């Protein structure tokens, strides 16, 4: 699933490419991808909407439209947003401009927004888990999808003191806490593994047991890893692509994620893989010893 660096990369791209454009119409072969309102109402109400801004909240992409309306898109496991040109033949999506996007990507486009400059914004999703919600800004921002989210980790007001306060009475394992969107927004399995390795903290350690130095190390590692991943436009170990269909390049910088039985970059101890709530945990048993 795309995490903070991947979603922010997409948002930054979209702000350059489609802000100011109007949505002329939409097409979909999977109407249920729009969770609210019903697809017919969505199709009617979004027509001629002007895209005024695009922003991110946690792993959600928020498209601000005129008349105080808001479009929320969550890409889930395999979704990604693409900007290009396609044509529909026999309800199948085909590339109009050869070479812009790979054929494999185009096979999974299930929602298209036709823009007033001839471009299209498309939602590609292999597993069809992506979510689209549309309504008034007040209505959408009041939904649990946004209202219950924790603080953003790369904002100026996310201080060490604020970060440390999140763990004072938290008895869960630190990796579980880092991935909880109601505690901190935007961090998932890839970057929680990388952040904990960078901070030399065992993923199985209870969060409240972190001492002040460990909290500081974790705080600094969090900022360093996420900012570096942003500079490299995210990680494409699975399905993530940017708006041009290109993979991110942070995979070549990964220190621990999916490196089971490979030597640790610090101490040469073999990286181990374990399970935590059904998710893979990658760690160095020596560098990240409790």
Secondary structure, 3 states (H helix, E strand, C coil): CCCHHHHHHHHHHHHHHCCCCEEEEEEECCHHHEEECCHHHHHHHHCCEEEEEEEEECCEEEEEECCCEEEEEECCCCEEEEEECEEEECCEEEECCCCCCCHHHHCCEEEEEEECCCCEEEEEECCCCCEEEEEEHHHHHCCHHHHCCCEECCCCCCCHHHHHHCCCCCCCEHHHHHHCCCCEECCCHHHHHHHHHHHCCCCCCEHHHCCHHHHHHHHHHHHHHHHHHHHCCCCCCCCCCCCCCCCCCHHHHCCCCCCCCCECCCCCCEEEEEEECCEEEEEECCCCCC
